[in-house]
Amino acid sequence: MGGDPSLLRKINQAAVLRALRAAGRGCSLTDLAATTGLSRPTVEGVLEGLARTGLVAEAEGAAAEGARRGRPARRYRFRAEAGRLLGVEVGSRRVTAVLADLAGRRQGEATRAVETEAPAAERLERLAHTARTLLGDLGVTVSALRAVGVGTPGIIGQDGSVALCAALPGWTGLPLGERLRELFRVPVLVENDANAAVLGERWVGAAAGADDVVMVLAGLSPGAGSLIGGRLHRGHGGAAGEIGALHLLGRQATPERLLSTAGTPVDPLDERAVTRVLAAARAGDPRAEDAVARFVERLTHDVAALVLALDPELVVVGGWAAGLERVVEPLHRELERYCLRAPRVVASALGGGAVATGAVRLALDHLEAELFTVTETG
Amino acid sequence: MGGDPSLLRKINQAAVLRALRAAGRGCSLTDLAATTGLSRPTVEGVLEGLARTGLVAEAEGAAAEGARRGRPARRYRFRAEAGRLLGVEVGSRRVTAVLADLAGRRQGEATRAVETEAPAAERLERLAHTARTLLGDLGVTVSALRAVGVGTPGIIGQDGSVALCAALPGWTGLPLGERLRELFRVPVLVENDANAAVLGERWVGAAAGADDVVMVLAGLSPGAGSLIGGRLHRGHGGAAGEIGALHLLGRQATPERLLSTAGTPVDPLDERAVTRVLAAARAGDPRAEDAVARFVERLTHDVAALVLALDPELVVVGGWAAGLERVVEPLHRELERYCLRAPRVVASALGGGAVATGAVRLALDHLEAELFTVTETG
């Protein structure tokens, strides 16, 4: 690396940016030189370059407490407002977009309904419209975006295309990452929805601080996202956690039937229908109580399979079942009975926002890798 | 590290040993200096030290092809016979010991039956006797042992004690590693039996070259060992793959009942009883055929749970079910139907020897870490 001045510049830039981000409120030249181990002239040169890109500015209220005499020392800060990150969930019944600044701080959110049977083009158009409306409402132009994270059902290939998805029409084979790159003109990171959700819960939700986590997204076809040693476990072909098919083997009832109260199937993704059943169960309707009990039993079986296979420290229950007040406690009790080592069980802290929040985290991870890490090949 | 001559010596030793092991048949001083980048006097000093420990000797048939004139160059080799490794399986119905040299080459094996209900002390005594007999028959003293690997059912703690084991009486809470260290006076590595088995299959069996593997040990309570990215996945508390409890949740029949042909339960660990049922099924006895079909269905469900959770590239079926000629093909067919991405399914190549072979691999891994790697703290 001795012979490559541009690599050296990148390394210095990354060091200064990291120090500014860690400091939060602003750093003097002296602080930055001390933290990074670089000379003051080098730090000054790096700051000038970063100021030109817009990523660094002088901190306001620059009268630093440390400067006791003469002119107060200039202080610098990371400009989290220099760009934006978009986190997107493309689901069966709705699309959601969350806008955040370059520090990952949430600035706004929009959700629109979409028909379960909507073809892929219509679903993508709904997403584009939702994102554009959100940006417009917040006075942000598309050119401000630095990265887009996406969570969607199915098995996602390494190139961001949907390798397989039974839930959304026309989704299998769709080059989703490519389409969204054409739309937003920035890097797009696509991930399975349950995988995105567990990243979101670990970032700012119920799995903060946990390294071995299984998150179950209860729904029409339950899926799970797993962290092993703090890292997403995608599996050999990206299909890890796709436990929706498990009940087919046991010839058990489908969730529609599990939730039905009078022979009429209830779509577990239809929140109003599910809410009706839950309300009836709470009111003491014995058929609704039975339906909820059957659903919990099925969910317990799916979660137990994951827990026995992976042995996590924590299970997070998400999707609409997170709102099922009676699911966490019985689930834990059942796992205690059947698992050799039962993990903690908690409800999602992010609820319906877990997938989109995880999608923001994907975009932020990409940005941080780009800004704060330098490799020999970078 | 500049100031620690003993660390430098270890690094040089490790480099020379690694080069000798890789070369296999013998290396000249010139070869070793070239491979390791060390000076000839340094290599000579290291070789003298290693010869004193017995780990290196002059290769026989020292007339090297490379030496065209004068006295042939001396050649050196790693002395795999300088010590022994022991791999042990302590199971429900038998104990097995395998002896290997320091290159992991198998030199002999002994197996003894033990009662399923035998208390822990009797099981340990049977193991000690089996190992001593094997060593005696091969003319090897206990002092030649360098490490012992052990595979046994249950959840194994990091200190080599049995945290939980439902299958063997008195096994839960047993400080198994400590007991065997007292017996053999060398490092003892204890691992769950299915975990040991998947290491064995990857080393010299059906999983060679595969990095994402699930190995199922079919038996009274099926267990699984998993490799993720080539490394054992033990889980947060060492309980990963303990899927034996899964069927309890689905209220399915126990394996004894699954295999019964006339209302009499058949113990799946009783090889003779199982063999009778399999033979009857092959002969066309419809009740036996039904029993085998029920067992395969149950096994499919357990394996599917693991496959859906982990998404491996390969499933290895071991335990006695590996001999079940009709298990691999239907299992793969069922997985194709229900899993989004079905892995390859193969029968164990090591059969009943998988666990003990994996235990040898554990001992070899320990030896190699000791001999061939040097860390700053080492």
Interface residues (C-beta under 8 A of the other chain):
Chain A: I155 L164 A166 D212 A224 S226 I228 H233 R234 G235 H236 G237 G238 A239 A240 G241 E242 I243 A245 L246 L248 L249 G250 Q252 T300 H301 A304 A305 L306 L308 A309 L310 D311 P312 E313 E334 Y338 C339 L340 R341 P343
Chain B: I155 L164 A166 D211 D212 A224 S226 I228 H233 R234 G235 H236 G237 G238 A239 A240 G241 E242 I243 A245 L246 L248 L249 G250 Q252 T300 H301 A304 A305 L306 L308 A309 L310 D311 P312 E313 E334 R337 Y338 C339 L340 R341 P343
